[in-house]
Amino acid sequence: MAIPEGSDEIRLLIAPDDSVLGNGVGRLLSLRHPKCGNAICYLLSNDVLQEIHWFKQPYTSWFLGDYVTEDGRLYTATPVDPVFILLPIFDEARMKKGDDLGKFRQLDEIMLIDDYPGYQHLLSVAENSMQLVCEVKEIGSSKFFRLDDSKVLGWLYHKVCRLKQTLLTLDKNYAAQDEKDTLSDAVSILSEYLKDDPWLKQLCSYLRLNLLEVTRKASEIELVPNAAESNQGFTASQFSGEIDKAKLQTVSLLVAAMEAPENRPKSTDVSDLVTFLSFVGVEFLLSGEGKVPLSSCHGKTICLFFSANWCRPCKAFTPQLVKLYNSLKLKGEELEIIFVSFDHDDYKFKEHFKRMPWLAVPFDANLHRQLSNTYCVDRIPTLIPLSSDGISIEEDLIGLIEEYGAEAYPFTRERREQLKAFDKAKREGGKLEELLAHEGRNYVISRDARQTSVSKLVGKTIGLYFGAHWSPPCQAFTTKLAEAYNTLMNTNDQCSLEIILVSTDRDVKEFELNISKMPWHAIPYEDKTRQDLCRIFDVKEIPALVLIGADGKSVTTNGKAMVSLYGAKAFPFTESRIRELEAALIKEGEALPAQVKDVKHEHVLKLDMAKAYVCDCCKEQGRFWAFSCDVCDYDLHPTCVEKAS
């Protein structure tokens, strides 16, 4: 770590490693403490601001290689949300008087602080973070900021909620005490970074806490000292005594409270959402029929749906979510979805919302930005279920719904594991009817719409062919598969092979065109089993051929390679059959000469192995063994060779 100019001492600093901070190059900044205004040392690395604390035990020193440093203090760097640090200077910059809201100012003007050039290094950090608590106006390419009291209080309220949850996890005694006392403890810890007037007073007033009680508790908290900075390096009053668990716990609490949004866990409490919305002035939610009171959320499973009209994945996923929502409503489930828009204006918001049967937060770009920050939304579409009952929530909820639809409810990790177990049972259970049929359909169809009962396929080798008419690779493989299939059907009356198309076509017309060229059966296009089979066998690309043995269990998911390589000879597509073919190929190659001189070609031809080639004599396609010329592109079937005398 670099030491400020003028200091020749070595000090020990514990900070996040390079894997967290990127290249590990940091800068020490002298900034004003947000409460007392004193100069405090901070570490800025890759736009992550960290506050430096220090510990000291009596009579300590450090052995660093061959060097002994008498300064036994241990410095630690912990992440801090830059909003705390910037709040006082943004408050001063607006020059608010009475009921006047104050002035809009540009960032470079706000961040120009006498005797503190370090703020200039935070311009990009400030632009990203302070939009949460400021009104922002754009004039041309310039942005102007003005602190907004209601946004600041909303942001502080969520900080208190996060810290309250952290207290409950750190010490079981908090769970036993009154909730208001825990709330007071959380505010008292935050108060170390807030001026009493106006923020602490307003926060206590809203939460109905006694300001004197909060400040009294704050005075009893033994905080770890900050590292102040002077021209001679770090200076601070001596801190003696042992480092006990209480001090270390205080540091962990401050880290939880002070972390920037990207470093903290998602809030998943319905009451927190309702309280926050009412706190920032949202009096109602919107539905297709008008306004709905916030109280309608109580007692329901609430999901926040972050989406936008301009987002293609959002527009593709929304119909799936509508289908799930309507299905669960018909079953009487107490589910409600609340749309949070990422649209650019109110018109686009309304265009997107009119396709949704659920509720929405009224359009407000700044409010939506706060919500996305609070719930750590880094992509859209995102669906976040809120829970206050301790249920572990499945994080990739979009993927879960795309795979399982309404069966994904109630959206927990336990439910996903249960569904995966069901899939495994179908894949490995050996029961073909459970895999291919269900209560509403027990048949597959042919190209002329004739139905064949799945029970008649039991005991046969089944090939599940995943393909689509629009895909050129699928069209090419369909030809190879049909050739192998027809060969087996025509040469072996006892052949027990059945191919079933699992269509990935875009619509029913493409499906009908696709199956019209196939001599085998198919899963009906409108049947959900098509999607289920893709998921059960983890089909990520087409064409794909999954082969199921006569016992109903999966033999291989690599049937495409078997058919492409060996054609009908690969039947019944077992590992033992492939080993037989490979052994026969080796034996065939051993019986052929290493090279020959053919009367039709001027160069010596060498024995070679090729998956596919065209014979330059008979013009027919060949596989495996060939006699090839190293000089020119010339290949012959072994049977087409005419040896020179």
Salt bridges, closest charged atoms under 4 A:
GLU9 OE1 - ARG11 NH2 3.71
GLU51 OE1 - HIS53 NE2 3.58
ASP71 OD2 - ARG11 NE 3.24
ASP71 OD1 - ARG73 NE 2.97
ASP81 OD2 - LYS159 NZ 2.99
ASP91 OD1 - ARG94 NH2 2.95
GLU92 OE2 - ARG32 NH2 2.84
GLU109 OE2 - ARG105 NE 2.88
GLU127 OE2 - LYS143 NZ 3.36
GLU135 OE2 - ARG146 NH2 3.00
ASP149 OD1 - ARG94 NH2 2.85
ASP149 OD2 - LYS96 NZ 2.65
GLU179 OE2 - LYS164 NZ 3.17
ASP185 OD1 - LYS217 NZ 2.79
ASP196 OD1 - LYS35 NZ 3.07
GLU213 OE2 - ARG216 NH2 2.48
GLU220 OE2 - ARG216 NH1 2.49
GLU222 OE2 - LYS247 NZ 3.54
ASP244 OD2 - LYS247 NZ 3.41
GLU336 OE1 - LYS300 NZ 3.99
GLU336 OE1 - LYS329 NZ 3.80
ASP346 OD2 - LYS350 NZ 3.06
GLU351 OE1 - LYS354 NZ 3.24
ASP378 OD1 - ARG379 NH1 3.43
GLU394 OE2 - ARG416 NH1 3.45
GLU395 OE2 - ARG413 NH2 3.11
GLU403 OE1 - ARG416 NH2 3.56
ASP423 OD2 - ARG535 NE 2.78
GLU434 OE2 - LYS431 NZ 3.97
ASP448 OD2 - ARG450 NE 2.90
GLU498 OE2 - LYS460 NZ 3.24
GLU498 OE1 - HIS521 ND1 3.44
GLU510 OE2 - ARG506 NH2 2.69
ASP527 OD2 - HIS438 NE2 2.84
ASP527 OD2 - ARG441 NE 2.55
ASP532 OD1 - LYS528 NZ 2.66
ASP532 OD1 - ARG535 NH1 3.10
ASP538 OD1 - LYS540 NZ 3.27
GLU575 OE1 - ARG579 NH1 3.93
GLU580 OE1 - ARG577 NH1 3.03
ASP598 OD2 - LYS600 NZ 3.04
ASP630 OD2 - LYS606 NZ 3.17
GLU642 OE2 - LYS600 NZ 3.21
